[in-house]
Amino acid sequence: MNKELNKIITTPPKICIILGSGLDGLIDSIQNKKILPYNNIKGFMKTSVSGHIGQFIYGYLDGIPILCALGRFHYYEGYTFDEVGILIKIFNSYNPKAIIITNSSGCLRLDWEIGSFMLVNKIIDFSFIDTNIPKIYKIKHNLKLNTNIHLGTYTYTIGPTYETEAEINEIIRLGGDAVGMSTFPEYIMCKKLGINPVIISCLTNYGAGLIKQKVFHKDVLKNAKKVKLEFIYLIKTIIQSIVPQKRQKI
């Protein structure tokens, strides 16, 4: 697998990023891009969800070598947690300074604006796969960001359907600030490998029942793309806080 990927990588990436639904705008800012479609990797899994093209993109962002996965896998597609975590395993093989996991998620706070971002410091496993009681995982962060960003709890549900109003109310009762159908399996792989990831949620819609409007995936993608410039700025700010060195020549 890495054999094909190594053909597009010249310098080991310092930052590796999983890009969530509608958050592919970052790719436009990457210089000297090299692209490897998942389909060109023999035996690799296929993506089947709109907004997840299925490509590795390597290049430089502000002079820093990065590797992005545009398109992730989901448990509801029939993959195991270990299979969903394959992108983390691949990233880890390059020993990057940081792994950033991003997602588009439902906002459960009416005092937070749609299109804003949340740095995840806790995850609630609301999948009920291993237990009848939701588990809460805490994530440590040492980031110092000079930008407005919420700090909060991401809640994982299996999907692929959006949550009911009753489920949203229960998640809010448990302390969830955002909800989505990805990220947690990747976080579990990070835990297995001893990685402390940076997890960013783009808040693209309000949870069911919070406002009188149905949730559609097309709207999630649309709202994520609306904040393309803000997302690029945030990712650049995070990277510079992790790799505060002189920019490399390309």
FILUMFI-346552 format. One record per residue (C-alpha): x negated, y negated, z; residue in one letter. Coordinates in pm, whole numbers. Last residue first. Example, Ala and Ser with C-alpha at 12.3 -4.5 7.8 and 13.67 -1.06 7.14 Angstrom:
REM residues 2
<X: -1367&Y: 106&Z: 714&type: s>
<X: -1230&Y: 450&Z: 780&type: a>
REM end
This chain:
REM residues 250
<X: -992&Y: -2384&Z: -229&type: i>
<X: -1187&Y: -2578&Z: 25&type: k>
<X: -1094&Y: -2504&Z: 380&type: q>
<X: -924&Y: -2755&Z: 603&type: r>
<X: -1119&Y: -2834&Z: 913&type: k>
<X: -989&Y: -2644&Z: 1212&type: q>
<X: -676&Y: -2671&Z: 1422&type: p>
<X: -549&Y: -2320&Z: 1326&type: v>
<X: -259&Y: -2256&Z: 1564&type: i>
<X: -136&Y: -2615&Z: 1600&type: s>
<X: -196&Y: -2670&Z: 1229&type: q>
<X: 13&Y: -2364&Z: 1150&type: i>
<X: 303&Y: -2482&Z: 1363&type: i>
<X: 302&Y: -2828&Z: 1206&type: t>
<X: 287&Y: -2680&Z: 856&type: k>
<X: 581&Y: -2452&Z: 940&type: i>
<X: 782&Y: -2747&Z: 1072&type: l>
<X: 707&Y: -2969&Z: 772&type: y>
<X: 806&Y: -2693&Z: 530&type: i>
<X: 1130&Y: -2637&Z: 721&type: f>
<X: 1217&Y: -3008&Z: 720&type: e>
<X: 1155&Y: -3022&Z: 345&type: l>
<X: 1374&Y: -2716&Z: 275&type: k>
<X: 1660&Y: -2831&Z: 498&type: v>
<X: 1930&Y: -2806&Z: 232&type: k>
<X: 1801&Y: -2461&Z: 130&type: k>
<X: 1909&Y: -2314&Z: 463&type: a>
<X: 2257&Y: -2465&Z: 423&type: n>
<X: 2304&Y: -2305&Z: 80&type: k>
<X: 2177&Y: -1963&Z: 189&type: l>
<X: 2412&Y: -1957&Z: 489&type: v>
<X: 2694&Y: -2085&Z: 268&type: d>
<X: 2646&Y: -1795&Z: 26&type: k>
<X: 2651&Y: -1555&Z: 323&type: h>
<X: 3003&Y: -1665&Z: 416&type: f>
<X: 3127&Y: -1771&Z: 760&type: v>
<X: 3490&Y: -1877&Z: 795&type: k>
<X: 3574&Y: -2227&Z: 918&type: q>
<X: 3787&Y: -2347&Z: 1206&type: k>
<X: 3499&Y: -2410&Z: 1446&type: i>
<X: 3359&Y: -2206&Z: 1734&type: l>
<X: 3572&Y: -1907&Z: 1630&type: g>
<X: 3295&Y: -1720&Z: 1449&type: a>
<X: 2947&Y: -1861&Z: 1513&type: g>
<X: 2842&Y: -2195&Z: 1368&type: y>
<X: 2637&Y: -2205&Z: 1049&type: n>
<X: 2281&Y: -2246&Z: 919&type: t>
<X: 2068&Y: -2269&Z: 1233&type: l>
<X: 1717&Y: -2201&Z: 1105&type: c>
<X: 1559&Y: -1965&Z: 1355&type: s>
<X: 1186&Y: -1960&Z: 1423&type: i>
<X: 993&Y: -1675&Z: 1587&type: i>
<X: 622&Y: -1710&Z: 1667&type: v>
<X: 484&Y: -1363&Z: 1729&type: p>
<X: 300&Y: -1222&Z: 2032&type: n>
<X: 136&Y: -908&Z: 1890&type: i>
<X: 45&Y: -605&Z: 2104&type: g>
<X: 116&Y: -356&Z: 1825&type: l>
<X: 421&Y: -200&Z: 1988&type: k>
<X: 548&Y: -545&Z: 2087&type: k>
<X: 512&Y: -667&Z: 1728&type: c>
<X: 708&Y: -363&Z: 1610&type: m>
<X: 986&Y: -459&Z: 1854&type: i>
<X: 978&Y: -813&Z: 1713&type: y>
<X: 1027&Y: -678&Z: 1362&type: e>
<X: 1329&Y: -476&Z: 1482&type: p>
<X: 1460&Y: -797&Z: 1649&type: f>
<X: 1414&Y: -1021&Z: 1344&type: t>
<X: 1737&Y: -941&Z: 1158&type: s>
<X: 2116&Y: -950&Z: 1193&type: m>
<X: 2164&Y: -1293&Z: 1351&type: g>
<X: 2291&Y: -1490&Z: 1650&type: v>
<X: 2191&Y: -1818&Z: 1810&type: a>
<X: 2210&Y: -1973&Z: 2158&type: d>
<X: 2276&Y: -1651&Z: 2351&type: g>
<X: 2320&Y: -1682&Z: 2727&type: g>
<X: 2515&Y: -1365&Z: 2810&type: l>
<X: 2842&Y: -1560&Z: 2813&type: r>
<X: 2755&Y: -1696&Z: 2468&type: i>
<X: 2712&Y: -1339&Z: 2345&type: i>
<X: 3050&Y: -1245&Z: 2495&type: e>
<X: 3223&Y: -1539&Z: 2323&type: n>
<X: 3060&Y: -1449&Z: 1992&type: i>
<X: 3174&Y: -1087&Z: 2027&type: e>
<X: 3533&Y: -1199&Z: 2089&type: a>
<X: 3525&Y: -1432&Z: 1787&type: e>
<X: 3408&Y: -1143&Z: 1571&type: t>
<X: 3050&Y: -1117&Z: 1449&type: e>
<X: 2955&Y: -1125&Z: 1083&type: y>
<X: 2953&Y: -799&Z: 890&type: t>
<X: 2624&Y: -631&Z: 801&type: p>
<X: 2563&Y: -629&Z: 1090&type: g>
<X: 2340&Y: -485&Z: 1365&type: i>
<X: 2351&Y: -773&Z: 1612&type: t>
<X: 2047&Y: -952&Z: 1752&type: y>
<X: 2082&Y: -1256&Z: 1975&type: t>
<X: 1826&Y: -1537&Z: 1966&type: y>
<X: 1773&Y: -1736&Z: 2286&type: t>
<X: 1652&Y: -2095&Z: 2293&type: g>
<X: 1411&Y: -2381&Z: 2240&type: l>
<X: 1536&Y: -2652&Z: 2006&type: h>
<X: 1300&Y: -2833&Z: 1772&type: i>
<X: 1208&Y: -3198&Z: 1731&type: n>
<X: 848&Y: -3241&Z: 1622&type: t>
<X: 513&Y: -3302&Z: 1789&type: n>
<X: 464&Y: -2932&Z: 1856&type: l>
<X: 250&Y: -2786&Z: 2133&type: k>
<X: 272&Y: -2409&Z: 2097&type: l>
<X: 168&Y: -2189&Z: 2388&type: n>
<X: 465&Y: -1955&Z: 2368&type: h>
<X: 566&Y: -1645&Z: 2564&type: k>
<X: 861&Y: -1436&Z: 2449&type: i>
<X: 1115&Y: -1289&Z: 2691&type: k>
<X: 1323&Y: -982&Z: 2601&type: y>
<X: 1684&Y: -937&Z: 2716&type: i>
<X: 1865&Y: -603&Z: 2695&type: k>
<X: 2237&Y: -568&Z: 2624&type: p>
<X: 2395&Y: -290&Z: 2834&type: i>
<X: 2551&Y: 14&Z: 2665&type: n>
<X: 2207&Y: 139&Z: 2574&type: t>
<X: 1986&Y: 255&Z: 2288&type: d>
<X: 2182&Y: 129&Z: 1985&type: i>
<X: 2397&Y: -125&Z: 2172&type: f>
<X: 2304&Y: -381&Z: 1903&type: s>
<X: 2325&Y: -686&Z: 2131&type: f>
<X: 1950&Y: -695&Z: 2192&type: d>
<X: 1909&Y: -1041&Z: 2343&type: i>
<X: 1590&Y: -1220&Z: 2242&type: i>
<X: 1417&Y: -1493&Z: 2442&type: k>
<X: 1178&Y: -1780&Z: 2365&type: n>
<X: 1292&Y: -1839&Z: 2007&type: v>
<X: 1195&Y: -2174&Z: 1856&type: l>
<X: 1518&Y: -2316&Z: 1718&type: m>
<X: 1565&Y: -2524&Z: 1407&type: f>
<X: 1826&Y: -2777&Z: 1292&type: s>
<X: 2030&Y: -2740&Z: 976&type: g>
<X: 2363&Y: -2723&Z: 1158&type: i>
<X: 2343&Y: -2962&Z: 1450&type: e>
<X: 2321&Y: -2853&Z: 1813&type: w>
<X: 2585&Y: -2973&Z: 2061&type: d>
<X: 2823&Y: -2706&Z: 1928&type: l>
<X: 2583&Y: -2439&Z: 2054&type: r>
<X: 2636&Y: -2088&Z: 1920&type: l>
<X: 2443&Y: -2142&Z: 1595&type: c>
<X: 2447&Y: -1858&Z: 1343&type: g>
<X: 2112&Y: -1754&Z: 1201&type: s>
<X: 1869&Y: -1800&Z: 916&type: s>
<X: 1545&Y: -1622&Z: 999&type: n>
<X: 1174&Y: -1678&Z: 1044&type: t>
<X: 896&Y: -1457&Z: 1179&type: i>
<X: 551&Y: -1617&Z: 1212&type: i>
<X: 248&Y: -1393&Z: 1266&type: i>
<X: -58&Y: -1562&Z: 1409&type: a>
<X: -437&Y: -1562&Z: 1400&type: k>
<X: -428&Y: -1292&Z: 1135&type: p>
<X: -580&Y: -944&Z: 1184&type: n>
<X: -538&Y: -837&Z: 820&type: y>
<X: -391&Y: -498&Z: 916&type: s>
<X: -143&Y: -683&Z: 1137&type: n>
<X: 36&Y: -825&Z: 834&type: f>
<X: 94&Y: -477&Z: 691&type: i>
<X: 223&Y: -344&Z: 1023&type: k>
<X: 451&Y: -649&Z: 1060&type: i>
<X: 592&Y: -591&Z: 711&type: l>
<X: 658&Y: -225&Z: 798&type: i>
<X: 879&Y: -323&Z: 1094&type: g>
<X: 1202&Y: -244&Z: 906&type: v>
<X: 1069&Y: 110&Z: 859&type: e>
<X: 1001&Y: 147&Z: 1232&type: d>
<X: 1349&Y: 13&Z: 1318&type: f>
<X: 1494&Y: 275&Z: 1082&type: t>
<X: 1628&Y: 181&Z: 739&type: y>
<X: 1986&Y: 234&Z: 625&type: g>
<X: 2054&Y: -115&Z: 490&type: e>
<X: 2210&Y: -198&Z: 829&type: y>
<X: 1865&Y: -178&Z: 990&type: y>
<X: 1746&Y: -460&Z: 768&type: h>
<X: 1449&Y: -515&Z: 536&type: f>
<X: 1277&Y: -844&Z: 459&type: r>
<X: 1241&Y: -1059&Z: 149&type: g>
<X: 977&Y: -1318&Z: 75&type: l>
<X: 683&Y: -1182&Z: 272&type: a>
<X: 423&Y: -1455&Z: 302&type: c>
<X: 45&Y: -1436&Z: 326&type: l>
<X: -150&Y: -1745&Z: 424&type: i>
<X: -497&Y: -1887&Z: 358&type: p>
<X: -535&Y: -2235&Z: 514&type: i>
<X: -623&Y: -2524&Z: 285&type: g>
<X: -306&Y: -2720&Z: 359&type: d>
<X: -111&Y: -2406&Z: 270&type: l>
<X: -317&Y: -2167&Z: 63&type: y>
<X: -215&Y: -1859&Z: -132&type: g>
<X: -56&Y: -1516&Z: -109&type: y>
<X: 305&Y: -1432&Z: -188&type: i>
<X: 444&Y: -1085&Z: -122&type: f>
<X: 773&Y: -1032&Z: -298&type: q>
<X: 1118&Y: -882&Z: -240&type: g>
<X: 1388&Y: -1124&Z: -351&type: i>
<X: 1567&Y: -1150&Z: -17&type: h>
<X: 1832&Y: -1420&Z: -66&type: g>
<X: 2102&Y: -1167&Z: -150&type: s>
<X: 2039&Y: -839&Z: 32&type: v>
<X: 1916&Y: -519&Z: -135&type: s>
<X: 1544&Y: -507&Z: -66&type: t>
<X: 1357&Y: -197&Z: -182&type: k>
<X: 1103&Y: 9&Z: 10&type: m>
<X: 752&Y: 80&Z: -114&type: f>
<X: 668&Y: 410&Z: -282&type: g>
<X: 439&Y: 255&Z: -541&type: k>
<X: 401&Y: -119&Z: -493&type: i>
<X: 509&Y: -305&Z: -807&type: n>
<X: 873&Y: -313&Z: -691&type: n>
<X: 762&Y: -508&Z: -383&type: y>
<X: 668&Y: -791&Z: -618&type: p>
<X: 307&Y: -915&Z: -581&type: l>
<X: 258&Y: -1288&Z: -627&type: i>
<X: -55&Y: -1502&Z: -631&type: k>
<X: -21&Y: -1869&Z: -550&type: k>
<X: -315&Y: -2106&Z: -589&type: n>
<X: -137&Y: -2362&Z: -370&type: q>
<X: 163&Y: -2296&Z: -148&type: i>
<X: 405&Y: -2588&Z: -120&type: s>
<X: 669&Y: -2440&Z: -351&type: d>
<X: 663&Y: -2116&Z: -149&type: i>
<X: 800&Y: -2301&Z: 154&type: l>
<X: 1132&Y: -2332&Z: -27&type: g>
<X: 1192&Y: -1957&Z: 26&type: d>
<X: 1393&Y: -2022&Z: 342&type: l>
<X: 1731&Y: -1921&Z: 198&type: g>
<X: 1745&Y: -1598&Z: 396&type: s>
<X: 1436&Y: -1548&Z: 612&type: g>
<X: 1066&Y: -1583&Z: 525&type: l>
<X: 829&Y: -1346&Z: 703&type: i>
<X: 501&Y: -1528&Z: 758&type: i>
<X: 136&Y: -1432&Z: 795&type: c>
<X: -127&Y: -1685&Z: 905&type: i>
<X: -505&Y: -1657&Z: 886&type: k>
<X: -487&Y: -1461&Z: 562&type: p>
<X: -797&Y: -1258&Z: 470&type: p>
<X: -978&Y: -1435&Z: 183&type: t>
<X: -930&Y: -1323&Z: -179&type: t>
<X: -593&Y: -1152&Z: -157&type: i>
<X: -410&Y: -1067&Z: -481&type: i>
<X: -576&Y: -729&Z: -540&type: k>
<X: -564&Y: -657&Z: -167&type: n>
<X: -188&Y: -613&Z: -196&type: l>
<X: -218&Y: -320&Z: -435&type: e>
<X: -464&Y: -139&Z: -209&type: k>
<X: -271&Y: -246&Z: 102&type: n>
<X: 0&Y: 0&Z: 0&type: m>
REM end
